[in-house]
Amino acid sequence: QVQLVESGGGSVQAGGSLRLSCAASTYTYRRYTMGWFRQAPGKEREGVAAIDSDGNLDYADSVKGRFTISRDNAKNLLYLQMNSLKPEDAAMYYCAVALAPLLNWGGSWPDPQLWHYWGQGTQVTVSS
């Protein structure tokens, strides 16, 4: 069982920045993927960014160039630096772990059904 706890959400004006953090309980799976998803009211949960145990990265087209995913393996922390925020970025943001190298699976990582563990989410609000 992997426990995930997100933090860092809040309210910001358009053009501002936030950094989300996700603290993960210790786990020793050899191949895994960590990621960020978001879900706005009335919309489906969508993949934002992912990073795997080999350090490969990928982003949703809507956030490329503005968001950066990173991790601190020693502290079991995952981050999402969000810059140049737009009102359409407002959503509940979730941290997730998949016990598989999803970034090797031909672009399938944004599918929420492929992920095994989820945090409770942290709210991001962006005002125009």
N, C-alpha and C positions, 0 to 999 in steps of 0.2 A: 504494500500500500504506500503510495506517495502522496504526501500532503503538500498543498500549495497555498500560499497566502500572499495576495497582492497588496500593494500599497502605492501611494504616490498620486492617486487621482485627485481631481479638484476642478475648480473653475478658472478659466483663463480667457482672455480676449483673443480674438482672431489674430494670428501672427505670433502669438506667444508660444511658450515651450513648457513641457512637463516631462518628468522622467518617472516612469513606472518601474517598480521593483517587484520581484516575485521571489519569495523565500521558499525553497523546496526542502522537504525532509530528505535525509541522506538515503541514497539508493545506489546500487552498484551494477546497474545494467550496463552491459558493454556497448550496445548500440542503442541510441535513443535520439529523440528529437524533442526540443523544447520550443514553445511558440506562444505567440500572442494572438488572440482573437478579439473581436468586438461585436457587440450586438446593440443596435439602436431599436427603440420601440417600434414594433410592427414590421421589423426586418429580420431576415435570417442572420444567424451568426456567421461571420466571415473571417477568414484568416487574414492576419495583418502581416506577420513576419515569423520566420522560423529559423532555428539554428540547430545543427545536429552535433553529435559527439565528435565528429571529425572537423568541426568548425565551419562547415558549409552553411551558407546563408541564402535566404530568399525572402522577397517582399511582395506584397500585393502591389499591383501597378499604381494604385491610388495613393500609396505612401512612399514610393521610391523617391529617393533624394531628400526626403523630409524626416523619415523615421530611421532609427538605427537600433538593431537588436544586438545585445552583447550578453556575456555571462561571466561570472566569476566562479570558476570551478571549485576553488579552495573554500569558498563560503557558501556554495550551493545557491547562488543568486542569479537571477535572470533579470535583465533590464530592457526597457524600451525607451529610448530617448526620442521624444516627439517634438519636432521644431516646425515652425511655420504652420501652426495649427489652423484648421479651417472649421467653420461651423459643422460641416458634414463629417468631421472626425468625432463629433460628440457621440458617446455611446458608453455602455458598460464594457470594460476591457477585462478579458480573462486570460490568465496564464494556463498553459496546458502542457502535458507531457505525453509523448507517444513512445511505447517500448519497441520502436522500430526506426530504421533510418529512412524516414519518409521523404527526405530530399533526394533520395535515389530512386524514387518511385514515379518519375515522369510527371512532376507537377501536380501530384495528388494531395500534397500536404494540406491545402486549405479545406479539405473535407473534414468537418468536425467529427464525423463518425469513425475516423481512423485514429482518433486520440483517446487515450485511456484514462487520464486523470485531469481534473479541472479544479481551479481555485474558485472562490466565491465571487470574485470580480471586484473591480474598483471603478467608480464612476468618473467619467471625463465630460465636462461641460465646456463648450466653446461658444462664447457670445460674439456676435458680429458688431 
